[in-house]
Amino acid sequence: MTVAEISWSDFARVEFRVGTIVGVEDFPEARKPAYQIQVDFGPELGIKRTSAQVTALYSKEELIGRQIIGVVNFPPKQIGPMLSEFLLTGLYRADGAVVLAVPDLPVENGALLG
């Protein structure tokens, strides 16, 4: 696989922010098993919603209170009946399950990865 090279200015345009999961609901309308997730990105951005296909490795209960890394400057995207407001980042395992990309120590909600 060839990796497309980007410039530092391309990378700088992507806003990776840390937030804390404050709500998780089943998303039965999704094509693949998924949750609707609400994340608190701090006072500047507030709470944003998204859909995430993380049901294989995470229960709703264990997601609450976890910090995650999200891309917050994509335009909103309609996913079935919900409007996704950010991209929750994760890594695919060989079996297709998604492992969340997370900070290894607590940081302030809204902190910018850079």
C-alpha positions in Angstrom: 0.0 0.0 0.0 1.3 3.4 -0.9 0.9 6.1 1.7 -0.1 9.6 0.3 2.2 12.3 1.6 0.6 15.4 3.1 2.2 18.7 4.2 2.4 19.9 7.8 -0.1 22.6 6.9 -2.6 19.8 5.8 -2.1 18.1 9.2 -2.5 21.3 11.1 -6.0 21.9 9.6 -7.3 18.7 11.3 -8.6 19.4 14.8 -8.0 16.3 17.0 -9.6 17.1 20.4 -9.9 15.2 23.6 -13.3 14.7 25.1 -15.1 12.6 27.7 -17.9 10.2 26.8 -21.0 11.3 28.7 -23.8 9.4 26.9 -24.1 6.1 25.0 -27.3 4.7 23.4 -28.0 1.8 21.1 -28.3 2.7 17.4 -30.6 0.0 16.0 -31.1 2.0 12.7 -27.4 1.7 11.8 -26.4 -0.7 9.0 -23.7 -2.3 11.2 -23.9 -2.6 15.0 -23.1 0.8 16.4 -23.8 3.2 19.3 -24.9 6.8 19.3 -22.3 8.5 21.5 -22.3 11.9 23.2 -18.9 13.5 24.1 -18.1 16.5 26.2 -15.3 18.5 24.4 -15.1 21.2 27.1 -16.6 24.7 27.3 -15.4 25.9 23.9 -17.1 23.1 21.9 -19.6 21.6 24.3 -21.3 18.2 23.8 -21.2 16.7 20.3 -22.8 13.5 19.0 -21.6 10.8 16.7 -22.1 7.1 15.7 -19.4 4.6 16.3 -19.1 0.9 15.4 -17.4 -0.1 18.7 -20.0 -2.6 20.0 -17.7 -5.6 19.5 -15.2 -4.5 22.2 -17.0 -2.0 24.4 -20.3 -2.1 26.4 -22.3 1.1 26.8 -21.5 1.1 30.6 -17.7 0.9 30.1 -17.6 3.7 27.6 -19.2 6.3 30.0 -16.4 8.4 31.5 -13.7 7.4 29.0 -11.7 10.0 27.3 -11.4 9.7 23.5 -9.8 11.6 20.6 -12.2 13.0 18.0 -11.9 15.0 14.8 -14.2 18.0 15.4 -13.8 20.1 12.3 -15.4 17.8 9.7 -18.8 19.0 8.4 -21.8 17.3 10.0 -22.8 14.0 8.3 -26.2 12.4 8.3 -26.0 8.8 9.4 -29.5 7.4 9.2 -31.8 9.4 11.5 -28.9 11.1 13.4 -26.5 13.9 12.5 -22.9 13.0 13.3 -21.0 16.1 14.5 -17.5 14.6 14.9 -15.4 11.6 14.0 -14.5 9.3 16.9 -11.0 7.9 16.1 -10.0 4.3 16.4 -7.9 1.5 15.0 -9.0 -1.6 13.2 -7.8 -5.0 14.4 -7.3 -7.9 12.0 -10.8 -9.2 13.0 -12.4 -5.9 12.0 -13.2 -4.8 15.6 -12.4 -1.1 16.4 -10.1 -0.2 19.3 -10.6 3.4 20.5 -7.7 5.8 20.1 -7.4 7.4 23.6 -4.9 9.5 25.6 -3.0 7.3 28.1 -3.3 9.9 30.9 -6.3 12.2 31.7 -6.2 15.6 30.0 -8.6 18.6 30.0 -11.6 18.1 27.7 -11.1 20.1 24.5 -7.3 19.7 24.6 -5.9 19.9 21.0 -3.6 17.1 19.7 -0.7 18.7 18.0 
